[in-house]
Amino acid sequence: MAPLAVQLSWPSVLGNEEFTAKGAKNAKGGDVYMSPNGIASGFTSGPHSNNKGSMESATARILDANLNRLREALRVVEEAFRFAADHAGASARLKAQRHRLQGIEERLDRRVLLAARRADEDVGRHIEEATEGIRRDLGDVLQANLKRAQEACRVLEEYGKLAAGDFAAAMKEMRFELYEIEQRALLARRFPHPCLYVLLTRALCRRDPRDVARLCADGGAHALQLREKDMEDGRFLDWIREVRNFLTGSGVLLIVNDRAHLARLAEADGAHLGQGDLRTPEARAVLGFGRFLGRSTHGLEQARVALGEGVDYIGVGPLFPTKTKEHAAAVGLDYLKQVQQQIPLPYVAIGSVNRASLDQVLACQPSGIAICSAIISADDPQTETRFYRERLEAAFRNSV
């Protein structure tokens, strides 16, 4: 049987260029050859011949085009998360991606890439699908550019192997990070802002813990964290599920302290971890996407690490000495101010936040406050919850 190249002619695909055993002329006047399986080599004789120099030039053009494509797509996606979705975590991660890309590009010689650029001769410049000019809403813009960035990363990864192995590896890592950002951001809900976050430990409740949980919800808590350091898993799971059942439909988030596996089993809204608990990637794998993941932080470096790892919110404190966190030294209000100025994540100020300290804390304009004993140990948890929510919302309105 004759080779496939002898039999095929593709004028419908490539205009008037016919692919035959004798070869054909491409748009630049070079010969186009067919491999035994009928695929054109594309690198041939003529003005842009298939020698080492032209291969390097072609690779440089591909790298240049896709670096531009990636940079542009990252900016479009960042703007969507920042201004349309008000998604601080995703915005921060994408900004970090852009800055990281600048560092990765330094592994290549930008002068070579610029010298190889021939935008006016790009045969794909005027090729456009009908759907490319249509975007139904901001969601379409976001998804189209996330895909564009991921595709550019893959191209850079493959062709980067011809230029620098560490560059290719860096692009592979960035591609998988973009997959994660896409999944998390498109499935995630927004963390309440402002947020009254109540921590409930049964032993600290003056009344029946069930009643306390209900009264906190009725009083206007945005989130309720169940914190039982010493309770066995089975009993704790039953307690989480009980609270989950009567919170359903209330709009109050149910967060589980430390034990991400129980949060998932009980279908809670999220989990909150300390510095010594599961690392963020492992916790995400256990918790699943679509649930909130918080992390306690006691200093600015820990907050930056949490931001980079992609948690949904952080705890900031303890601001003042507290019996519920006896092992942790108070960090003071200066740390709260640093987070407010430098960390673009939702956060809750924690650590002896009560009526005596409330004015000092609210003066720092926190995005949320976390309260434990001042509410759950009160004679009337519902009234106390309502008091803190009203004060928090008033401070938030005055700061806008």
LINJO-V566261 format. One record per residue. N is the residue number from 0. NEAR is the number of other C-alpha atoms within 10 Angstrom. Layout:
BEGIN
n | near
N | NEAR
N | NEAR
END
This chain:
BEGIN
n | near
0 | 3
1 | 6
2 | 13
3 | 15
4 | 20
5 | 15
6 | 11
7 | 14
8 | 15
9 | 12
10 | 11
11 | 9
12 | 9
13 | 12
14 | 9
15 | 14
16 | 17
17 | 19
18 | 25
19 | 18
20 | 15
21 | 12
22 | 17
23 | 17
24 | 17
25 | 20
26 | 13
27 | 10
28 | 13
29 | 19
30 | 19
31 | 22
32 | 23
33 | 21
34 | 12
35 | 11
36 | 9
37 | 17
38 | 12
39 | 15
40 | 12
41 | 14
42 | 18
43 | 19
44 | 17
45 | 14
46 | 10
47 | 16
48 | 15
49 | 17
50 | 12
51 | 9
52 | 11
53 | 16
54 | 15
55 | 17
56 | 18
57 | 19
58 | 19
59 | 25
60 | 21
61 | 20
62 | 24
63 | 21
64 | 19
65 | 20
66 | 21
67 | 12
68 | 17
69 | 23
70 | 17
71 | 16
72 | 23
73 | 23
74 | 17
75 | 19
76 | 22
77 | 26
78 | 17
79 | 20
80 | 20
81 | 17
82 | 11
83 | 12
84 | 16
85 | 13
86 | 22
87 | 21
88 | 23
89 | 26
90 | 24
91 | 19
92 | 20
93 | 22
94 | 16
95 | 12
96 | 19
97 | 18
98 | 12
99 | 13
100 | 18
101 | 12
102 | 11
103 | 15
104 | 13
105 | 10
106 | 13
107 | 16
108 | 11
109 | 13
110 | 8
111 | 14
112 | 20
113 | 13
114 | 12
115 | 19
116 | 18
117 | 10
118 | 11
119 | 7
120 | 8
121 | 11
122 | 9
123 | 8
124 | 9
125 | 7
126 | 8
127 | 9
128 | 8
129 | 7
130 | 7
131 | 8
132 | 7
133 | 10
134 | 12
135 | 7
136 | 8
137 | 13
138 | 13
139 | 12
140 | 16
141 | 23
142 | 14
143 | 16
144 | 21
145 | 22
146 | 15
147 | 17
148 | 27
149 | 23
150 | 16
151 | 23
152 | 25
153 | 18
154 | 19
155 | 28
156 | 25
157 | 16
158 | 18
159 | 23
160 | 13
161 | 15
162 | 19
163 | 13
164 | 14
165 | 14
166 | 20
167 | 22
168 | 16
169 | 17
170 | 22
171 | 19
172 | 12
173 | 20
174 | 20
175 | 14
176 | 16
177 | 21
178 | 14
179 | 14
180 | 19
181 | 19
182 | 13
183 | 19
184 | 18
185 | 14
186 | 12
187 | 15
188 | 14
189 | 14
190 | 18
191 | 17
192 | 15
193 | 21
194 | 22
195 | 26
196 | 28
197 | 27
198 | 23
199 | 24
200 | 18
201 | 18
202 | 12
203 | 15
204 | 21
205 | 16
206 | 17
207 | 11
208 | 18
209 | 14
210 | 13
211 | 23
212 | 27
213 | 17
214 | 21
215 | 27
216 | 24
217 | 17
218 | 19
219 | 22
220 | 23
221 | 22
222 | 22
223 | 25
224 | 23
225 | 23
226 | 20
227 | 18
228 | 11
229 | 7
230 | 11
231 | 9
232 | 13
233 | 9
234 | 9
235 | 20
236 | 18
237 | 13
238 | 18
239 | 22
240 | 17
241 | 13
242 | 19
243 | 19
244 | 12
245 | 13
246 | 18
247 | 11
248 | 8
249 | 12
250 | 12
251 | 20
252 | 22
253 | 25
254 | 29
255 | 29
256 | 22
257 | 22
258 | 24
259 | 26
260 | 18
261 | 23
262 | 25
263 | 17
264 | 13
265 | 20
266 | 16
267 | 22
268 | 22
269 | 25
270 | 26
271 | 26
272 | 22
273 | 16
274 | 12
275 | 8
276 | 14
277 | 15
278 | 14
279 | 17
280 | 12
281 | 11
282 | 19
283 | 20
284 | 11
285 | 17
286 | 24
287 | 17
288 | 17
289 | 16
290 | 21
291 | 23
292 | 24
293 | 26
294 | 25
295 | 23
296 | 23
297 | 22
298 | 16
299 | 16
300 | 10
301 | 16
302 | 26
303 | 16
304 | 12
305 | 23
306 | 22
307 | 13
308 | 14
309 | 21
310 | 22
311 | 26
312 | 24
313 | 26
314 | 24
315 | 29
316 | 26
317 | 26
318 | 22
319 | 16
320 | 18
321 | 17
322 | 10
323 | 14
324 | 13
325 | 10
326 | 9
327 | 15
328 | 14
329 | 17
330 | 18
331 | 17
332 | 18
333 | 12
334 | 19
335 | 26
336 | 16
337 | 14
338 | 20
339 | 17
340 | 9
341 | 11
342 | 19
343 | 19
344 | 25
345 | 25
346 | 30
347 | 25
348 | 28
349 | 25
350 | 26
351 | 24
352 | 25
353 | 19
354 | 12
355 | 9
356 | 13
357 | 15
358 | 14
359 | 12
360 | 22
361 | 20
362 | 12
363 | 17
364 | 20
365 | 23
366 | 20
367 | 26
368 | 26
369 | 23
370 | 23
371 | 24
372 | 21
373 | 16
374 | 27
375 | 29
376 | 19
377 | 18
378 | 13
379 | 16
380 | 26
381 | 22
382 | 17
383 | 22
384 | 25
385 | 20
386 | 15
387 | 23
388 | 22
389 | 14
390 | 13
391 | 23
392 | 17
393 | 12
394 | 18
395 | 17
396 | 9
397 | 8
398 | 11
399 | 6
END
